[in-house]
Amino acid sequence: MANNKVDGIGVDVTSKAAQVVNTTKGTMLASAAKLATTYGERRQGLLGRSSLEEGEGLIIRPCKGVHSFGMKFPIDVAYVSNDGEILHIISPLHPNRLGPLMLRAAWILELPQGVLSRTETVPGDILAIRT
């Protein structure tokens, strides 16, 4: 792992795919989440996509707020602190909407609509990123 770049909480940012696990509930939220860690990747987000399939997700790091302007489908959004605690959830965030700015958020997880409800994920749960 000598060539890998690790961020402040130990996530390998050279990896472009990860799993996201709700460690509080023991559930997998995303088995193939894309890591968006560069300015260009964060800016692009899910724009241009027509859907987000089960198991997919987008981890935007660092990030304190999102919007869905120009998107074609609703998503679930979890705002997450540096220690992995979910601070806020939007389920769903419909296209052409603006989510709140949350200064305590370190990263945001975007998932297919309904994942957070089906997995009973709620604010206060702890998420882990596994690369």
Long-range contacts (C-beta under 8 A, 24 or more apart in sequence): 7-37, 7-61, 8-82, 9-82, 9-83, 9-84, 9-106, 11-35, 11-61, 11-129, 11-131, 12-131, 13-37, 13-61, 15-131, 17-131, 18-59, 18-129, 18-130, 18-131, 19-129, 19-130, 20-57, 20-59, 20-109, 20-127, 20-128, 20-129, 20-130, 21-127, 21-128, 21-130, 22-119, 22-121, 22-125, 22-126, 22-127, 23-84, 23-125, 23-126, 23-127, 23-128, 24-124, 24-125, 24-126, 25-119, 25-120, 25-121, 25-125, 27-119, 27-120, 27-121, 29-57, 29-109, 29-111, 29-115, 29-116, 29-119, 29-121, 29-127, 30-55, 30-56, 30-57, 30-109, 30-111, 30-115, 31-55, 32-56, 32-57, 33-57, 33-58, 33-59, 33-109, 33-129, 34-58, 34-59, 35-59, 35-61, 35-131, 36-60, 36-61, 37-61, 45-110, 46-71, 46-75, 46-110, 47-71, 49-73, 51-112, 52-110, 52-111, 52-112, 53-112, 54-112, 54-115, 56-111, 56-112, 57-109, 57-110, 57-111, 57-112, 57-115, 58-109, 58-110, 59-107, 59-108, 59-109, 59-129, 60-107, 60-108, 60-109, 60-110, 61-106, 61-107, 62-106, 62-107, 63-105, 63-106, 63-107, 63-108, 64-101, 64-102, 64-103, 64-105, 64-108, 65-98, 65-99, 65-100, 65-101, 65-102, 65-105, 65-108, 66-93, 66-99, 66-108, 66-110, 67-97, 67-98, 67-99, 68-93, 68-94, 68-95, 68-96, 68-97, 68-98, 68-99, 69-95, 69-96, 69-97, 69-98, 70-95, 70-96, 71-95, 71-96, 73-113, 74-113, 75-110, 75-111, 75-112, 75-113, 76-110, 76-111, 76-112, 76-113, 76-114, 76-115, 76-116, 76-117, 77-108, 77-109, 77-110, 77-111, 78-108, 78-109, 78-111, 78-116, 78-121, 78-127, 79-105, 79-108, 80-105, 80-106, 80-107, 80-108, 80-109, 80-127, 81-105, 81-106, 82-106, 83-126, 84-126, 84-127, 84-128, 85-124, 85-125, 85-126, 85-127, 86-121, 86-122, 86-123, 86-124, 86-125, 86-126, 86-127, 87-123, 88-123, 89-116, 89-121, 89-122, 89-123, 91-116, 91-117
